[in-house]
């Protein structure tokens, strides 16, 4: 790869990051945006969390919001709780 084509690749990537290539990015993926902070809830928090809050949390991380409230609780615990090592 020549330095000219490498520079062109960097410029294209920069344009995509800066929003100029946003349409191209949307065509290729579902436009997932990672939140800045990982949720810090305990198992007890998830077990008592209201359904609206579970829905909000799952949507924020681009996860499916389907099923009843118990399914959503189990899904959230499986996705966000890590076993103690």
mmCIF file as gemmi writes it, N, C-alpha and C atoms, coordinates in Angstrom:
data_model
loop_
_atom_site.group_PDB
_atom_site.id
_atom_site.type_symbol
_atom_site.label_atom_id
_atom_site.label_alt_id
_atom_site.label_comp_id
_atom_site.label_asym_id
_atom_site.label_entity_id
_atom_site.label_seq_id
_atom_site.pdbx_PDB_ins_code
_atom_site.Cartn_x
_atom_site.Cartn_y
_atom_site.Cartn_z
_atom_site.occupancy
_atom_site.B_iso_or_equiv
_atom_site.pdbx_formal_charge
_atom_site.auth_seq_id
_atom_site.auth_asym_id
_atom_site.pdbx_PDB_model_num
ATOM 1 N N . UNK Axp A 1 ? 0.844 -1.169 0 1 0 ? 1 A 1
ATOM 2 C CA . UNK Axp A 1 ? 0 0 0 1 0 ? 1 A 1
ATOM 3 C C . UNK Axp A 1 ? 0.888 1.231 0 1 0 ? 1 A 1
ATOM 4 N N . UNK Axp A 2 ? 0.629 2.131 -0.894 1 0 ? 2 A 1
ATOM 5 C CA . UNK Axp A 2 ? 1.43 3.354 -0.951 1 0 ? 2 A 1
ATOM 6 C C . UNK Axp A 2 ? 0.972 4.324 0.125 1 0 ? 2 A 1
ATOM 7 N N . UNK Axp A 3 ? 1.835 5.297 0.426 1 0 ? 3 A 1
ATOM 8 C CA . UNK Axp A 3 ? 1.491 6.271 1.459 1 0 ? 3 A 1
ATOM 9 C C . UNK Axp A 3 ? 0.299 7.114 1.043 1 0 ? 3 A 1
ATOM 10 N N . UNK Axp A 4 ? 0.1 7.315 -0.272 1 0 ? 4 A 1
ATOM 11 C CA . UNK Axp A 4 ? -1.051 8.078 -0.756 1 0 ? 4 A 1
ATOM 12 C C . UNK Axp A 4 ? -2.352 7.354 -0.478 1 0 ? 4 A 1
ATOM 13 N N . UNK Axp A 5 ? -2.39 6.048 -0.755 1 0 ? 5 A 1
ATOM 14 C CA . UNK Axp A 5 ? -3.63 5.307 -0.509 1 0 ? 5 A 1
ATOM 15 C C . UNK Axp A 5 ? -3.873 5.119 0.981 1 0 ? 5 A 1
ATOM 16 N N . UNK Axp A 6 ? -2.814 5.039 1.766 1 0 ? 6 A 1
ATOM 17 C CA . UNK Axp A 6 ? -2.975 4.951 3.218 1 0 ? 6 A 1
ATOM 18 C C . UNK Axp A 6 ? -3.574 6.242 3.752 1 0 ? 6 A 1
ATOM 19 N N . UNK Axp A 7 ? -3.109 7.376 3.231 1 0 ? 7 A 1
ATOM 20 C CA . UNK Axp A 7 ? -3.641 8.673 3.662 1 0 ? 7 A 1
ATOM 21 C C . UNK Axp A 7 ? -5.102 8.817 3.262 1 0 ? 7 A 1
ATOM 22 N N . UNK Axp A 8 ? -5.466 8.314 2.078 1 0 ? 8 A 1
ATOM 23 C CA . UNK Axp A 8 ? -6.858 8.367 1.638 1 0 ? 8 A 1
ATOM 24 C C . UNK Axp A 8 ? -7.741 7.523 2.555 1 0 ? 8 A 1
ATOM 25 N N . UNK Axp A 9 ? -7.25 6.359 2.963 1 0 ? 9 A 1
ATOM 26 C CA . UNK Axp A 9 ? -8.007 5.501 3.869 1 0 ? 9 A 1
ATOM 27 C C . UNK Axp A 9 ? -8.237 6.194 5.211 1 0 ? 9 A 1
ATOM 28 N N . UNK Axp A 10 ? -7.201 6.858 5.708 1 0 ? 10 A 1
ATOM 29 C CA . UNK Axp A 10 ? -7.328 7.584 6.979 1 0 ? 10 A 1
ATOM 30 C C . UNK Axp A 10 ? -8.341 8.711 6.839 1 0 ? 10 A 1
ATOM 31 N N . UNK Axp A 11 ? -8.324 9.423 5.72 1 0 ? 11 A 1
ATOM 32 C CA . UNK Axp A 11 ? -9.275 10.509 5.507 1 0 ? 11 A 1
ATOM 33 C C . UNK Axp A 11 ? -10.703 9.982 5.435 1 0 ? 11 A 1
ATOM 34 N N . UNK Axp A 12 ? -10.903 8.844 4.788 1 0 ? 12 A 1
ATOM 35 C CA . UNK Axp A 12 ? -12.242 8.248 4.716 1 0 ? 12 A 1
ATOM 36 C C . UNK Axp A 12 ? -12.723 7.846 6.096 1 0 ? 12 A 1
ATOM 37 N N . UNK Axp A 13 ? -11.853 7.233 6.88 1 0 ? 13 A 1
ATOM 38 C CA . UNK Axp A 13 ? -12.218 6.82 8.237 1 0 ? 13 A 1
ATOM 39 C C . UNK Axp A 13 ? -12.528 8.047 9.08 1 0 ? 13 A 1
ATOM 40 N N . UNK Axp A 14 ? -11.738 9.101 8.933 1 0 ? 14 A 1
ATOM 41 C CA . UNK Axp A 14 ? -11.956 10.338 9.674 1 0 ? 14 A 1
ATOM 42 C C . UNK Axp A 14 ? -13.31 10.938 9.319 1 0 ? 14 A 1
ATOM 43 N N . UNK Axp A 15 ? -13.656 10.92 8.054 1 0 ? 15 A 1
ATOM 44 C CA . UNK Axp A 15 ? -14.949 11.454 7.622 1 0 ? 15 A 1
ATOM 45 C C . UNK Axp A 15 ? -16.088 10.659 8.232 1 0 ? 15 A 1
ATOM 46 N N . UNK Axp A 16 ? -15.933 9.347 8.319 1 0 ? 16 A 1
ATOM 47 C CA . UNK Axp A 16 ? -16.984 8.512 8.905 1 0 ? 16 A 1
ATOM 48 C C . UNK Axp A 16 ? -17.121 8.809 10.391 1 0 ? 16 A 1
ATOM 49 N N . UNK Axp A 17 ? -16.024 8.981 11.084 1 0 ? 17 A 1
ATOM 50 C CA . UNK Axp A 17 ? -16.059 9.266 12.519 1 0 ? 17 A 1
ATOM 51 C C . UNK Axp A 17 ? -16.664 10.639 12.77 1 0 ? 17 A 1
ATOM 52 N N . UNK Axp A 18 ? -16.351 11.601 11.936 1 0 ? 18 A 1
ATOM 53 C CA . UNK Axp A 18 ? -16.846 12.954 12.108 1 0 ? 18 A 1
ATOM 54 C C . UNK Axp A 18 ? -18.284 13.139 11.637 1 0 ? 18 A 1
ATOM 55 N N . UNK Axp A 19 ? -18.908 12.096 11.135 1 0 ? 19 A 1
ATOM 56 C CA . UNK Axp A 19 ? -20.302 12.185 10.746 1 0 ? 19 A 1
ATOM 57 C C . UNK Axp A 19 ? -20.532 12.422 9.272 1 0 ? 19 A 1
ATOM 58 N N . UNK Axp A 20 ? -19.478 12.712 8.52 1 0 ? 20 A 1
ATOM 59 C CA . UNK Axp A 20 ? -19.652 12.973 7.098 1 0 ? 20 A 1
ATOM 60 C C . UNK Axp A 20 ? -20.042 11.702 6.353 1 0 ? 20 A 1
ATOM 61 N N . UNK Axp A 21 ? -19.622 10.575 6.845 1 0 ? 21 A 1
ATOM 62 C CA . UNK Axp A 21 ? -19.945 9.305 6.207 1 0 ? 21 A 1
ATOM 63 C C . UNK Axp A 21 ? -21.021 8.549 6.962 1 0 ? 21 A 1
ATOM 64 N N . UNK Axp A 22 ? -21.835 9.259 7.699 1 0 ? 22 A 1
ATOM 65 C CA . UNK Axp A 22 ? -22.834 8.63 8.564 1 0 ? 22 A 1
ATOM 66 C C . UNK Axp A 22 ? -23.776 7.72 7.779 1 0 ? 22 A 1
ATOM 67 N N . UNK Axp A 23 ? -24.176 8.138 6.594 1 0 ? 23 A 1
ATOM 68 C CA . UNK Axp A 23 ? -25.09 7.322 5.804 1 0 ? 23 A 1
ATOM 69 C C . UNK Axp A 23 ? -24.453 5.978 5.468 1 0 ? 23 A 1
ATOM 70 N N . UNK Axp A 24 ? -23.18 5.969 5.113 1 0 ? 24 A 1
ATOM 71 C CA . UNK Axp A 24 ? -22.481 4.729 4.799 1 0 ? 24 A 1
ATOM 72 C C . UNK Axp A 24 ? -22.479 3.811 6.009 1 0 ? 24 A 1
ATOM 73 N N . UNK Axp A 25 ? -22.206 4.348 7.182 1 0 ? 25 A 1
ATOM 74 C CA . UNK Axp A 25 ? -22.187 3.542 8.401 1 0 ? 25 A 1
ATOM 75 C C . UNK Axp A 25 ? -23.536 2.944 8.708 1 0 ? 25 A 1
ATOM 76 N N . UNK Axp A 26 ? -24.623 3.68 8.478 1 0 ? 26 A 1
ATOM 77 C CA . UNK Axp A 26 ? -25.963 3.181 8.758 1 0 ? 26 A 1
ATOM 78 C C . UNK Axp A 26 ? -26.338 2.045 7.83 1 0 ? 26 A 1
ATOM 79 N N . UNK Axp A 27 ? -25.831 2.066 6.612 1 0 ? 27 A 1
ATOM 80 C CA . UNK Axp A 27 ? -26.144 1.012 5.667 1 0 ? 27 A 1
ATOM 81 C C . UNK Axp A 27 ? -25.487 -0.303 6.072 1 0 ? 27 A 1
ATOM 82 N N . UNK Axp A 28 ? -24.373 -0.236 6.747 1 0 ? 28 A 1
ATOM 83 C CA . UNK Axp A 28 ? -23.611 -1.436 7.065 1 0 ? 28 A 1
ATOM 84 C C . UNK Axp A 28 ? -23.95 -2.036 8.421 1 0 ? 28 A 1
ATOM 85 N N . UNK Axp A 29 ? -24.428 -1.232 9.373 1 0 ? 29 A 1
ATOM 86 C CA . UNK Axp A 29 ? -24.718 -1.753 10.7 1 0 ? 29 A 1
ATOM 87 C C . UNK Axp A 29 ? -25.978 -1.102 11.247 1 0 ? 29 A 1
ATOM 88 N N . UNK Axp A 30 ? -26.359 -1.5 12.427 1 0 ? 30 A 1
ATOM 89 C CA . UNK Axp A 30 ? -27.59 -0.999 13.018 1 0 ? 30 A 1
ATOM 90 C C . UNK Axp A 30 ? -27.366 0.254 13.853 1 0 ? 30 A 1
ATOM 91 N N . UNK Axp A 31 ? -26.219 0.899 13.742 1 0 ? 31 A 1
ATOM 92 C CA . UNK Axp A 31 ? -25.905 2.141 14.437 1 0 ? 31 A 1
ATOM 93 C C . UNK Axp A 31 ? -25.938 1.96 15.944 1 0 ? 31 A 1
ATOM 94 N N . UNK Axp A 32 ? -25.136 1.053 16.442 1 0 ? 32 A 1
ATOM 95 C CA . UNK Axp A 32 ? -25.018 0.812 17.878 1 0 ? 32 A 1
ATOM 96 C C . UNK Axp A 32 ? -24.091 1.841 18.486 1 0 ? 32 A 1
ATOM 97 N N . UNK Axp A 33 ? -24.485 2.419 19.595 1 0 ? 33 A 1
ATOM 98 C CA . UNK Axp A 33 ? -23.641 3.385 20.295 1 0 ? 33 A 1
ATOM 99 C C . UNK Axp A 33 ? -23.45 2.898 21.719 1 0 ? 33 A 1
ATOM 100 N N . UNK Axp A 34 ? -22.218 2.61 22.089 1 0 ? 34 A 1
ATOM 101 C CA . UNK Axp A 34 ? -21.918 2.111 23.42 1 0 ? 34 A 1
ATOM 102 C C . UNK Axp A 34 ? -22.021 3.233 24.441 1 0 ? 34 A 1
ATOM 103 N N . UNK Axp A 35 ? -22.827 3.052 25.476 1 0 ? 35 A 1
ATOM 104 C CA . UNK Axp A 35 ? -22.88 4.063 26.537 1 0 ? 35 A 1
ATOM 105 C C . UNK Axp A 35 ? -21.527 4.211 27.223 1 0 ? 35 A 1
ATOM 106 N N . UNK Axp A 36 ? -21.321 5.348 27.85 1 0 ? 36 A 1
ATOM 107 C CA . UNK Axp A 36 ? -20.033 5.625 28.465 1 0 ? 36 A 1
ATOM 108 C C . UNK Axp A 36 ? -19.739 4.762 29.686 1 0 ? 36 A 1
ATOM 109 N N . UNK Axp A 37 ? -20.756 4.371 30.415 1 0 ? 37 A 1
ATOM 110 C CA . UNK Axp A 37 ? -20.546 3.629 31.654 1 0 ? 37 A 1
ATOM 111 C C . UNK Axp A 37 ? -21.241 2.28 31.618 1 0 ? 37 A 1
ATOM 112 N N . UNK Axp A 38 ? -20.596 1.284 32.163 1 0 ? 38 A 1
ATOM 113 C CA . UNK Axp A 38 ? -21.178 -0.042 32.305 1 0 ? 38 A 1
ATOM 114 C C . UNK Axp A 38 ? -22.131 0.004 33.505 1 0 ? 38 A 1
ATOM 115 N N . UNK Axp A 39 ? -23.319 -0.622 33.402 1 0 ? 39 A 1
ATOM 116 C CA . UNK Axp A 39 ? -24.251 -0.556 34.533 1 0 ? 39 A 1
ATOM 117 C C . UNK Axp A 39 ? -23.663 -1.192 35.789 1 0 ? 39 A 1
ATOM 118 N N . UNK Axp A 40 ? -23.892 -0.558 36.921 1 0 ? 40 A 1
ATOM 119 C CA . UNK Axp A 40 ? -23.344 -1.045 38.188 1 0 ? 40 A 1
ATOM 120 C C . UNK Axp A 40 ? -24.47 -1.433 39.143 1 0 ? 40 A 1
ATOM 121 N N . UNK Axp A 41 ? -25.362 -2.262 38.663 1 0 ? 41 A 1
ATOM 122 C CA . UNK Axp A 41 ? -26.456 -2.74 39.499 1 0 ? 41 A 1
ATOM 123 C C . UNK Axp A 41 ? -26.095 -4.099 40.073 1 0 ? 41 A 1
ATOM 124 N N . UNK Axp A 42 ? -26.652 -4.403 41.23 1 0 ? 42 A 1
ATOM 125 C CA . UNK Axp A 42 ? -26.445 -5.709 41.852 1 0 ? 42 A 1
ATOM 126 C C . UNK Axp A 42 ? -27.587 -6.64 41.43 1 0 ? 42 A 1
ATOM 127 N N . UNK Axp A 43 ? -27.449 -7.9 41.782 1 0 ? 43 A 1
ATOM 128 C CA . UNK Axp A 43 ? -28.5 -8.87 41.477 1 0 ? 43 A 1
ATOM 129 C C . UNK Axp A 43 ? -29.809 -8.436 42.128 1 0 ? 43 A 1
ATOM 130 N N . UNK Axp A 44 ? -29.732 -7.958 43.36 1 0 ? 44 A 1
ATOM 131 C CA . UNK Axp A 44 ? -30.928 -7.483 44.06 1 0 ? 44 A 1
ATOM 132 C C . UNK Axp A 44 ? -31.553 -6.296 43.327 1 0 ? 44 A 1
ATOM 133 N N . UNK Axp A 45 ? -30.729 -5.411 42.806 1 0 ? 45 A 1
ATOM 134 C CA . UNK Axp A 45 ? -31.243 -4.264 42.04 1 0 ? 45 A 1
ATOM 135 C C . UNK Axp A 45 ? -32.056 -4.745 40.839 1 0 ? 45 A 1
ATOM 136 N N . UNK Axp A 46 ? -31.517 -5.723 40.096 1 0 ? 46 A 1
ATOM 137 C CA . UNK Axp A 46 ? -32.225 -6.238 38.921 1 0 ? 46 A 1
ATOM 138 C C . UNK Axp A 46 ? -33.515 -6.95 39.329 1 0 ? 46 A 1
ATOM 139 N N . UNK Axp A 47 ? -33.494 -7.659 40.447 1 0 ? 47 A 1
ATOM 140 C CA . UNK Axp A 47 ? -34.674 -8.411 40.891 1 0 ? 47 A 1
ATOM 141 C C . UNK Axp A 47 ? -35.826 -7.491 41.294 1 0 ? 47 A 1
ATOM 142 N N . UNK Axp A 48 ? -35.523 -6.272 41.706 1 0 ? 48 A 1
ATOM 143 C CA . UNK Axp A 48 ? -36.564 -5.343 42.133 1 0 ? 48 A 1
ATOM 144 C C . UNK Axp A 48 ? -36.766 -4.18 41.163 1 0 ? 48 A 1
ATOM 145 N N . UNK Axp A 49 ? -36.004 -4.13 40.097 1 0 ? 49 A 1
ATOM 146 C CA . UNK Axp A 49 ? -36.065 -3.027 39.142 1 0 ? 49 A 1
ATOM 147 C C . UNK Axp A 49 ? -37.405 -3.04 38.408 1 0 ? 49 A 1
ATOM 148 N N . UNK Axp A 50 ? -38.075 -1.873 38.31 1 0 ? 50 A 1
ATOM 149 C CA . UNK Axp A 50 ? -39.337 -1.81 37.567 1 0 ? 50 A 1
ATOM 150 C C . UNK Axp A 50 ? -39.109 -2.067 36.074 1 0 ? 50 A 1
ATOM 151 N N . UNK Axp A 51 ? -40.148 -2.542 35.425 1 0 ? 51 A 1
ATOM 152 C CA . UNK Axp A 51 ? -40.023 -2.925 34.015 1 0 ? 51 A 1
ATOM 153 C C . UNK Axp A 51 ? -39.598 -1.751 33.135 1 0 ? 51 A 1
ATOM 154 N N . UNK Axp A 52 ? -40.092 -0.556 33.396 1 0 ? 52 A 1
ATOM 155 C CA . UNK Axp A 52 ? -39.731 0.593 32.563 1 0 ? 52 A 1
ATOM 156 C C . UNK Axp A 52 ? -38.231 0.86 32.629 1 0 ? 52 A 1
ATOM 157 N N . UNK Axp A 53 ? -37.645 0.648 33.807 1 0 ? 53 A 1
ATOM 158 C CA . UNK Axp A 53 ? -36.21 0.886 33.962 1 0 ? 53 A 1
ATOM 159 C C . UNK Axp A 53 ? -35.395 -0.2 33.255 1 0 ? 53 A 1
ATOM 160 N N . UNK Axp A 54 ? -35.878 -1.435 33.321 1 0 ? 54 A 1
ATOM 161 C CA . UNK Axp A 54 ? -35.223 -2.529 32.581 1 0 ? 54 A 1
ATOM 162 C C . UNK Axp A 54 ? -35.26 -2.233 31.083 1 0 ? 54 A 1
ATOM 163 N N . UNK Axp A 55 ? -36.437 -1.815 30.593 1 0 ? 55 A 1
ATOM 164 C CA . UNK Axp A 55 ? -36.578 -1.494 29.168 1 0 ? 55 A 1
ATOM 165 C C . UNK Axp A 55 ? -35.591 -0.41 28.759 1 0 ? 55 A 1
ATOM 166 N N . UNK Axp A 56 ? -35.508 0.63 29.558 1 0 ? 56 A 1
ATOM 167 C CA . UNK Axp A 56 ? -34.598 1.746 29.265 1 0 ? 56 A 1
ATOM 168 C C . UNK Axp A 56 ? -33.146 1.283 29.223 1 0 ? 56 A 1
ATOM 169 N N . UNK Axp A 57 ? -32.768 0.472 30.185 1 0 ? 57 A 1
ATOM 170 C CA . UNK Axp A 57 ? -31.402 -0.045 30.25 1 0 ? 57 A 1
ATOM 171 C C . UNK Axp A 57 ? -31.08 -0.906 29.029 1 0 ? 57 A 1
ATOM 172 N N . UNK Axp A 58 ? -31.983 -1.809 28.682 1 0 ? 58 A 1
ATOM 173 C CA . UNK Axp A 58 ? -31.745 -2.689 27.537 1 0 ? 58 A 1
ATOM 174 C C . UNK Axp A 58 ? -31.671 -1.899 26.234 1 0 ? 58 A 1
ATOM 175 N N . UNK Axp A 59 ? -32.563 -0.93 26.062 1 0 ? 59 A 1
ATOM 176 C CA . UNK Axp A 59 ? -32.545 -0.104 24.855 1 0 ? 59 A 1
ATOM 177 C C . UNK Axp A 59 ? -31.251 0.701 24.776 1 0 ? 59 A 1
ATOM 178 N N . UNK Axp A 60 ? -30.797 1.215 25.913 1 0 ? 60 A 1
ATOM 179 C CA . UNK Axp A 60 ? -29.576 2.016 25.946 1 0 ? 60 A 1
ATOM 180 C C . UNK Axp A 60 ? -28.369 1.226 25.435 1 0 ? 60 A 1
ATOM 181 N N . UNK Axp A 61 ? -28.358 -0.068 25.671 1 0 ? 61 A 1
ATOM 182 C CA . UNK Axp A 61 ? -27.247 -0.911 25.231 1 0 ? 61 A 1
ATOM 183 C C . UNK Axp A 61 ? -27.545 -1.647 23.927 1 0 ? 61 A 1
ATOM 184 N N . UNK Axp A 62 ? -28.652 -1.311 23.277 1 0 ? 62 A 1
ATOM 185 C CA . UNK Axp A 62 ? -28.976 -1.918 21.991 1 0 ? 62 A 1
ATOM 186 C C . UNK Axp A 62 ? -29.391 -3.362 22.091 1 0 ? 62 A 1
ATOM 187 N N . UNK Axp A 63 ? -29.921 -3.761 23.243 1 0 ? 63 A 1
ATOM 188 C CA . UNK Axp A 63 ? -30.34 -5.147 23.464 1 0 ? 63 A 1
ATOM 189 C C . UNK Axp A 63 ? -31.842 -5.274 23.269 1 0 ? 63 A 1
ATOM 190 N N . UNK Axp A 64 ? -32.327 -6.488 22.974 1 0 ? 64 A 1
ATOM 191 C CA . UNK Axp A 64 ? -33.758 -6.668 22.722 1 0 ? 64 A 1
ATOM 192 C C . UNK Axp A 64 ? -34.61 -6.427 23.966 1 0 ? 64 A 1
ATOM 193 N N . UNK Axp A 65 ? -35.761 -5.815 23.753 1 0 ? 65 A 1
ATOM 194 C CA . UNK Axp A 65 ? -36.707 -5.537 24.835 1 0 ? 65 A 1
ATOM 195 C C . UNK Axp A 65 ? -37.967 -6.347 24.54 1 0 ? 65 A 1
ATOM 196 N N . UNK Axp A 66 ? -37.856 -7.646 24.678 1 0 ? 66 A 1
ATOM 197 C CA . UNK Axp A 66 ? -38.993 -8.521 24.41 1 0 ? 66 A 1
ATOM 198 C C . UNK Axp A 66 ? -39.214 -9.444 25.589 1 0 ? 66 A 1
ATOM 199 N N . UNK Axp A 67 ? -40.412 -9.997 25.658 1 0 ? 67 A 1
ATOM 200 C CA . UNK Axp A 67 ? -40.727 -10.924 26.734 1 0 ? 67 A 1
ATOM 201 C C . UNK Axp A 67 ? -41.325 -10.221 27.934 1 0 ? 67 A 1
ATOM 202 N N . UNK Axp A 68 ? -41.658 -11.026 28.937 1 0 ? 68 A 1
ATOM 203 C CA . UNK Axp A 68 ? -42.238 -10.453 30.155 1 0 ? 68 A 1
ATOM 204 C C . UNK Axp A 68 ? -41.139 -9.903 31.057 1 0 ? 68 A 1
ATOM 205 N N . UNK Axp A 69 ? -41.556 -9.283 32.152 1 0 ? 69 A 1
ATOM 206 C CA . UNK Axp A 69 ? -40.6 -8.609 33.032 1 0 ? 69 A 1
ATOM 207 C C . UNK Axp A 69 ? -39.599 -9.593 33.649 1 0 ? 69 A 1
ATOM 208 N N . UNK Axp A 70 ? -40.018 -10.795 33.961 1 0 ? 70 A 1
ATOM 209 C CA . UNK Axp A 70 ? -39.088 -11.783 34.531 1 0 ? 70 A 1
ATOM 210 C C . UNK Axp A 70 ? -38.019 -12.182 33.519 1 0 ? 70 A 1
ATOM 211 N N . UNK Axp A 71 ? -38.429 -12.355 32.268 1 0 ? 71 A 1
ATOM 212 C CA . UNK Axp A 71 ? -37.452 -12.676 31.224 1 0 ? 71 A 1
ATOM 213 C C . UNK Axp A 71 ? -36.438 -11.54 31.071 1 0 ? 71 A 1
ATOM 214 N N . UNK Axp A 72 ? -36.925 -10.297 31.072 1 0 ? 72 A 1
ATOM 215 C CA . UNK Axp A 72 ? -36.04 -9.137 30.929 1 0 ? 72 A 1
ATOM 216 C C . UNK Axp A 72 ? -35.062 -9.061 32.097 1 0 ? 72 A 1
ATOM 217 N N . UNK Axp A 73 ? -35.545 -9.361 33.314 1 0 ? 73 A 1
ATOM 218 C CA . UNK Axp A 73 ? -34.647 -9.347 34.483 1 0 ? 73 A 1
ATOM 219 C C . UNK Axp A 73 ? -33.542 -10.378 34.324 1 0 ? 73 A 1
ATOM 220 N N . UNK Axp A 74 ? -33.927 -11.594 33.943 1 0 ? 74 A 1
ATOM 221 C CA . UNK Axp A 74 ? -32.93 -12.659 33.766 1 0 ? 74 A 1
ATOM 222 C C . UNK Axp A 74 ? -31.947 -12.304 32.644 1 0 ? 74 A 1
ATOM 223 N N . UNK Axp A 75 ? -32.476 -11.723 31.573 1 0 ? 75 A 1
ATOM 224 C CA . UNK Axp A 75 ? -31.622 -11.342 30.452 1 0 ? 75 A 1
ATOM 225 C C . UNK Axp A 75 ? -30.62 -10.28 30.893 1 0 ? 75 A 1
ATOM 226 N N . UNK Axp A 76 ? -31.104 -9.262 31.598 1 0 ? 76 A 1
ATOM 227 C CA . UNK Axp A 76 ? -30.217 -8.181 32.079 1 0 ? 76 A 1
ATOM 228 C C . UNK Axp A 76 ? -29.165 -8.725 33.035 1 0 ? 76 A 1
ATOM 229 N N . UNK Axp A 77 ? -29.568 -9.609 33.948 1 0 ? 77 A 1
ATOM 230 C CA . UNK Axp A 77 ? -28.591 -10.18 34.869 1 0 ? 77 A 1
ATOM 231 C C . UNK Axp A 77 ? -27.538 -11 34.131 1 0 ? 77 A 1
ATOM 232 N N . UNK Axp A 78 ? -27.961 -11.734 33.124 1 0 ? 78 A 1
ATOM 233 C CA . UNK Axp A 78 ? -27.025 -12.527 32.334 1 0 ? 78 A 1
ATOM 234 C C . UNK Axp A 78 ? -26.078 -11.658 31.515 1 0 ? 78 A 1
ATOM 235 N N . UNK Axp A 79 ? -26.585 -10.523 31.063 1 0 ? 79 A 1
ATOM 236 C CA . UNK Axp A 79 ? -25.782 -9.635 30.221 1 0 ? 79 A 1
ATOM 237 C C . UNK Axp A 79 ? -24.823 -8.768 31.038 1 0 ? 79 A 1
ATOM 238 N N . UNK Axp A 80 ? -25.255 -8.333 32.217 1 0 ? 80 A 1
ATOM 239 C CA . UNK Axp A 80 ? -24.484 -7.318 32.94 1 0 ? 80 A 1
ATOM 240 C C . UNK Axp A 80 ? -23.815 -7.784 34.222 1 0 ? 80 A 1
ATOM 241 N N . UNK Axp A 81 ? -24.241 -8.881 34.802 1 0 ? 81 A 1
ATOM 242 C CA . UNK Axp A 81 ? -23.595 -9.354 36.036 1 0 ? 81 A 1
ATOM 243 C C . UNK Axp A 81 ? -22.486 -10.337 35.675 1 0 ? 81 A 1
ATOM 244 N N . UNK Axp A 82 ? -21.356 -10.172 36.305 1 0 ? 82 A 1
ATOM 245 C CA . UNK Axp A 82 ? -20.209 -11.042 36.075 1 0 ? 82 A 1
ATOM 246 C C . UNK Axp A 82 ? -19.983 -11.879 37.32 1 0 ? 82 A 1
ATOM 247 N N . UNK Axp A 83 ? -19.692 -13.152 37.126 1 0 ? 83 A 1
ATOM 248 C CA . UNK Axp A 83 ? -19.431 -14 38.296 1 0 ? 83 A 1
ATOM 249 C C . UNK Axp A 83 ? -18.154 -13.566 39.025 1 0 ? 83 A 1
ATOM 250 N N . UNK Axp A 84 ? -18.181 -13.709 40.331 1 0 ? 84 A 1
ATOM 251 C CA . UNK Axp A 84 ? -16.974 -13.386 41.121 1 0 ? 84 A 1
ATOM 252 C C . UNK Axp A 84 ? -15.895 -14.406 40.826 1 0 ? 84 A 1
ATOM 253 N N . UNK Axp A 85 ? -14.696 -13.93 40.637 1 0 ? 85 A 1
ATOM 254 C CA . UNK Axp A 85 ? -13.581 -14.839 40.291 1 0 ? 85 A 1
ATOM 255 C C . UNK Axp A 85 ? -12.716 -15.069 41.495 1 0 ? 85 A 1
